[in-house]
């Protein structure tokens, strides 16, 4: 299981933390002619190799890299504005399938070097990282269906404030669930609802209200599911 977690962690780091937004835009514009696509693949190979840290499994980073290039190349080639959201989730699913295949290929004879981190530590780090930028991108992709900028254009707020608030609330929910304090999760939801109530009452905008409600439920829902799964695994 440790190998799978390391491969999944490498994917999260390579796809969400070491891939700037401008790289994504350039890849969508230039497609296979974009150098950033090839840099992105090399980063995945390097991060995977570093996390595995086992010379006998040298072929795993290569499989991850080649498959990542093929999946991304196909997505970029057929992607259109209307299909961008759907292809994002299909793309991520395909990467996870490849990671699973790699794990089952070597699971019986895998002998990755356990340096400092244990399986539980890798799982904890993976969950925490997943709840930050990856979930923010997932939620942003979900909301591509609606023109959110039109709903929020008259609302003055700090740049990226919503994203950071979402990240902090998901991490707090995860920590509370891991520690078994479900009442704290309820308190957090109540506190956010109180702060949001004033904004919703002043806006008198049903669409904005629905957007905030959907975003809050998705954010808390993902954090709760992640926390429950973590507790079940450990």
C-alpha positions in Angstrom: 0.0 0.0 0.0 2.9 2.3 0.7 4.0 2.2 -3.0 0.6 3.1 -4.2 0.5 6.1 -1.8 3.9 7.3 -2.9 2.8 7.0 -6.6 -0.4 8.9 -5.8 1.5 11.5 -3.8 3.9 12.0 -6.7 1.0 12.5 -9.0 -0.6 15.2 -6.8 2.8 17.0 -6.5 3.5 16.9 -10.2 0.0 17.7 -11.5 -1.1 20.3 -9.0 1.9 21.8 -7.2 4.6 21.8 -9.8 2.4 22.8 -12.8 1.8 26.6 -12.8 -1.4 27.9 -14.3 0.5 29.5 -17.1 1.9 26.1 -18.1 -1.7 24.8 -18.4 -2.7 27.7 -20.6 0.3 27.3 -22.9 -0.3 23.6 -23.2 -4.0 24.2 -24.2 -2.9 26.8 -26.7 0.1 25.1 -28.3 -0.9 21.5 -27.5 1.9 19.1 -28.6 4.1 22.0 -29.6 4.3 23.3 -26.1 7.7 22.7 -24.3 5.8 22.9 -21.0 4.1 19.6 -21.8 7.4 17.8 -22.0 8.8 19.6 -18.9 5.6 18.5 -17.1 6.2 14.8 -18.0 9.9 15.0 -16.9 8.8 16.5 -13.5 6.4 13.5 -13.0 9.2 11.1 -13.8 11.6 12.9 -11.4 9.2 13.2 -8.5 8.0 9.6 -8.9 11.6 8.3 -8.9 12.5 10.4 -5.9 9.6 9.2 -3.8 10.0 5.5 -4.8 13.8 5.7 -4.3 14.4 2.1 -5.4 16.7 1.4 -8.4 15.0 -2.0 -9.0 11.8 -0.2 -9.8 13.4 2.1 -12.4 10.7 1.2 -14.9 7.8 2.6 -12.9 8.7 6.3 -13.3 9.2 5.6 -17.1 5.7 4.0 -17.3 4.2 6.9 -15.3 6.0 9.4 -17.6 5.1 7.8 -20.9 1.5 7.1 -19.9 1.1 10.7 -18.6 2.4 12.1 -21.9 0.0 9.9 -23.9 -3.0 10.8 -21.7 -2.3 14.5 -21.6 -1.6 14.5 -25.4 -4.9 12.9 -26.2 -6.8 15.3 -23.8 -5.1 18.4 -25.3 -5.8 17.1 -28.9 -9.6 16.6 -28.4 -10.3 19.1 -25.7 -12.8 21.9 -26.4 -14.3 24.5 -24.2 -17.5 22.5 -23.7 -15.6 19.3 -22.9 -12.9 20.8 -20.7 -14.6 19.9 -17.4 -15.4 16.3 -18.4 -12.0 15.7 -19.8 -10.3 17.0 -16.7 -12.0 14.2 -14.6 -11.4 11.6 -17.2 -7.8 12.6 -17.4 -7.3 12.3 -13.6 -9.1 8.9 -13.6 -6.8 7.6 -16.3 -3.7 8.6 -14.4 -5.0 6.9 -11.2 -5.8 3.7 -13.3 -2.1 3.7 -14.5 -0.9 4.2 -11.0 -3.0 1.3 -9.8 -1.7 -0.9 -12.6 1.9 0.0 -11.7 1.2 -0.9 -8.1 -0.3 -4.3 -8.8 2.5 -5.1 -11.2 5.1 -5.0 -8.5 3.1 -5.3 -5.3 4.2 -8.8 -4.5 7.9 -8.2 -5.0 8.1 -4.5 -4.3 10.9 -3.6 -1.8 10.8 0.2 -1.7 13.2 1.7 0.8 11.4 3.0 3.9 13.6 6.0 4.8 11.9 8.2 7.4 8.3 8.2 6.6 5.9 5.3 7.4 2.8 4.3 5.4 0.6 6.3 7.8 2.8 9.4 7.4 2.7 9.2 3.6 -1.1 8.8 3.8 -1.5 11.8 6.1 0.7 14.0 3.9 -1.2 12.8 0.8 -4.6 13.6 2.3 -3.5 17.1 3.5 -2.0 18.0 0.2 -5.0 16.7 -1.7 -7.3 19.0 0.3 -5.3 22.1 -0.7 -4.7 23.0 -4.3 -6.0 19.8 -5.9 -9.5 20.1 -4.4 -9.5 23.9 -5.3 -8.8 23.0 -8.9 -11.4 20.2 -8.8 -14.0 22.7 -7.5 -13.0 25.3 -10.0 -13.4 22.7 -12.8 -16.9 21.8 -11.5 -18.0 25.4 -11.6 -16.9 25.9 -15.2 -20.5 25.0 -16.0 -21.5 28.4 -14.7 -20.1 31.9 -15.3 -19.1 32.6 -11.7 -17.2 35.8 -12.5 -20.6 37.4 -13.5 -22.1 36.4 -10.2 -19.2 37.8 -8.1 -18.1 40.8 -10.1 -19.9 43.3 -7.8 -18.5 41.6 -4.6 -15.2 43.2 -3.5 -12.9 40.7 -1.8 -9.2 40.0 -1.4 -7.5 38.3 -4.3 -7.8 34.5 -4.0 -9.3 34.9 -0.5 -12.0 32.3 -1.2 -9.5 29.7 -2.3 -7.4 30.1 0.8 -10.5 30.1 3.1 -11.6 26.9 1.4 -8.2 25.3 1.9 -8.1 26.2 5.6 -11.6 25.0 6.3 -11.0 21.6 4.6 -7.8 21.1 6.5 -9.5 22.0 9.8 -12.4 19.6 9.0 -10.0 16.8 8.2 -8.0 17.4 11.4 -11.2 17.4 13.5 -12.5 14.2 11.9 -9.1 12.4 12.4 -9.1 13.5 16.0 -12.7 12.3 16.4 -14.2 15.8 17.2 -17.3 15.8 14.9 -18.8 18.5 17.1 -16.0 20.9 16.0 -17.0 20.2 12.4 -20.5 21.2 13.2 -19.3 24.4 14.9 -17.1 25.3 11.9 -20.1 24.9 9.5 -22.3 27.0 11.8 -19.7 29.7 12.1 -19.2 29.9 8.3 -23.0 30.0 7.9 -23.3 32.9 10.3 -20.7 34.9 8.4 -22.1 34.1 5.0 -25.7 34.9 6.1 -25.1 38.6 6.0 -23.6 38.5 2.5 -26.4 36.5 1.2 -29.1 38.7 2.8 -27.5 41.8 1.4 -26.9 40.4 -2.1 -30.6 39.2 -2.6 -29.2 37.1 -5.4 -30.6 33.6 -5.6 -27.9 32.5 -8.1 -25.1 33.8 -5.8 -26.7 32.1 -2.8 -26.9 28.8 -4.7 -23.2 29.1 -5.8 -22.1 29.7 -2.2 -24.2 26.8 -0.9 -23.0 24.4 -3.5 -19.3 25.4 -3.0 -19.6 25.1 0.8 -21.3 21.6 0.6 -18.7 20.3 -1.9 -15.7 21.7 0.1 -16.9 20.3 3.4 -18.1 17.1 1.8 -14.8 16.3 0.2 -13.0 17.1 3.5 -15.3 14.8 5.5 -15.0 11.9 3.0 -11.2 12.3 3.0 -11.1 12.3 6.8 -13.4 9.2 7.1 -11.4 7.3 4.5 -8.2 8.1 6.4 -9.6 6.8 9.6 -10.8 3.6 7.9 -7.4 3.0 6.4 -5.3 3.6 9.5 
